[in-house]
Amino acid sequence: MRSVNNDATTARARRRLPAGVLLARMAYGLAAACAAVAVGETAAAFVRPQAAPVVVIGSAAIDLAPTAVKEWAVRSFGTSDKTALLTGIYTTTGLLAAALGPLAARRRAVAIVLPAALGALGTWTALTRPDAHPTDVLPSAAAALAATTVLLLLLRPRRPGRPRRPRPALRPNGPEPQRRPGTATPGPTTAPAAAVDAHPGRRGVLTAGAVIALSAGVASAGRYLSERRNDVSAARAALTLPPPARPLPPPAPSAALPIPGLAPLRTPVGDFYRVDTALTLPHIDPHEWTLRIHGMVDHPVELSFADLLALPLEELDHTLSCVSSEVGGPYVGTTRWLGAPLPALLRRAGVRAGADQLLGRSKDGMTIGTPLETVLDGRTALLAVAMDGAPLPVAHGFPCRSVIPGLYGYTSATKWLVDLEVTTFAARDPYWVERGWDRTGEVRTASRIEVPAAFARVRAGDVTVAGTAWATHRGVAAVEVRVDGGPWQQAALAADAGPDVWRQWHHTWRSATPGTHHLEVRATDATGTVQDGTRRPPFPSGATGWHSTVVTVH
């Protein structure tokens, strides 16, 4: 019985890998994954950045994620949601790779099958993207081949080195000891072959580390090459924008209140919010850009960028907001846009009866649907080429985007615009409507408290309360503030800069007493409609409720 137990213990010990060997094999898997990323990034530099394996899989994850997950990501990570997604993809890949090494060491077929399966997923995802090109399969295929090759090379058996000849034992001075007759003279001993480890832990980890470091360098070079090949900054800097046909006057000085901490009347371009689904920004050379207007029209139109700039351009002061923003949220900004009037181009094309949707398509395949009657009702709807006096930044749609006042961005603001189709909602649902969002996208009346900041400590006495309010294309007629659920009190409004621009407001809270206090704000638009006080989430048609904040008076 003791012999059986000893045999079982010996078998388990043989199956158990030394920690160093296990660590080395995990490092082999990570090295293979790093090599795959490096090769995929480099291949994408020669194809197009949107074809990189991590990008196509991440973009598919964004599209397939339920609306609740998208809302959670925006709430939790804000404009860093894409960074969080990529971090999650790389982390998941690293964990899978760490498991791949030991599995492949036991069965070499795993080193071929698993990378091939992931490569197939990448190629299939690349081909099913809205803007897919046939060559988009190459980066994922190359990445899978690189992972398999590196893993098999690292796991190949190594020949054990020659055992060292042992040194003769030193004997003390004196006569050689007598040996009994028939006793064999001891000879040199060698380590048994089983004691020579084919995959020494330290050497394996160092080898894998070298591969990882090399892969990091190759990946960096691939991204740099991709940026250089697709860079349009020189073309953007060389653009000379024509002046507007009828320049707008600057806003009245009284439209901006000199209150520290209050959002400026015009948002600096560098601070303007960005919410979209693009993991890699489309870089479009304006000399190669064209816009096609087609669908339910009598005369399809195709414009080059030079054609667009040759049209009479108009300016528009406009507050753009995102439907994903919670009550009092940050995804809103104001700037002066410059662009070609969109209604004039649609009338030139000749819109046919029955059409009710203008479907904008981005270079990366994103679709934005706008109610056609909204575009043609007399408001200043633009094909914008500039914001705040300069060509659009790439992150905000260079070289052309749509801007339509009165609507949230998800139904009006197609960045990197290349196609406009006049159609019907019955025929085609755009990206966000397909996912359950309201198809009209009308901006709700909103207001927020910016001064004092949330949880601020202020001195007792008179306290200035201030913020912004907007009801785009309707305008703001009044703002009211109340403290601790008391009566609503009228706030003072800054000068009106137009119905499409937010209004700053301020109120003096008299004789604030020490303690914790709850402040609320609500706005009334120019139609007389008071801001809805019922708390609702952004989905499906924009958040409602009164913004509130808590301050401590001392």
C-alpha angles and dihedrals in degrees: 000000000000089000092055092051091048091051092051091049091049091050092052091049091052091051092050111089120219110256092243093055092048091050091050092052091049088050089052090057092049090048091052091050092049090050090051092052091047094050092043092051092047093048090049089055088065095040106033133294093248089065096063108122095238091049096049093046092045092048090050089050090054092050095046097044113108117250091250090058092049091051091048091051093051092047094046102039105018113194088351091069092108092051089051091050093050090046089053092049093050092046092050091047090051093052092049090047092051089055093043095064098060092041092051091048089061096041118020091200089072089064088061104034101048098047089044090053092049090046090051089051090052094048092046091049091048092052094048095053113113091242096041122159122195091241092057089090093068101077094051093045091048091048092053092049091049093051093051094045095049094045095050091047093051093047097047113122115260123216111246114245122248113278115246117250108247118242116247114261115256115241125203118247112276142075118326111260116259117249126211116247112267095024113131118234110245113247133199115297128219131199113259116255091246090063092064107089113218091204109037110198100227095045091046094051091048091050092048090047090054091051091049092050091048091048091051089054092048092048091051090049090049093052091047091050090048092051092048094048093048101034114129098173092107092051090047092049091049093056118112109200118210117236119259117268090237112019116215117236116245115266115272113266089238089063089074120062118212095227118137112239095023117125109254119252089244118038116228110246091237090057097044110121122249122203118164141118099251113121089181119034114236110242110206124184105224090218089061097040121112133174122210121200110193145129120081094016134112096224117029112216130212121189134188120210089256089053090052094051090048091064120091103273125214134201126228130188103209140165109219119198136182123235089220092067116109120224106296090009128153102241098103132091142165129221143146112262127200123201152119118290108258098202091059091054092049091051089049088055092048111236112227125227115269097035113127105162136062106203114201119198124202126215088253093052099260113146125209120189122206126187102250094218089060092057093049101042095094103271120131102263113175145193089220123211099169143032126198092359098306135087113278114276113244090247090058099048111285125215098017139355137164123253120187118173121228096035134090115250094256091068101032115024113074108177121205087019116196105152139038119189122189104214143125133274088234090061100044138012115209121229100274097037088052086060095052104269120138112270097219099056096193112178113248122225106267141175136177141192113237101164120080095031118232113288091005121158114230134179121257117260129049112002127191114229116190143160146132134281131191141182100172116223091003100060132218119276102175144003126202132193132196135186124219093347094303127136119314113255126201116251123210116251127217116234115294112257092187138296092276094056130075120248126227118224139183139192133189112229102210123221098350108199127217116275140061116312136187118222125194135184136195134178136211119213126222092265089062095252114142119222112268110254096196111109111237130160122246094260123119106003110000136297121285133194139084117288114238138180138190122229134177120226116204 
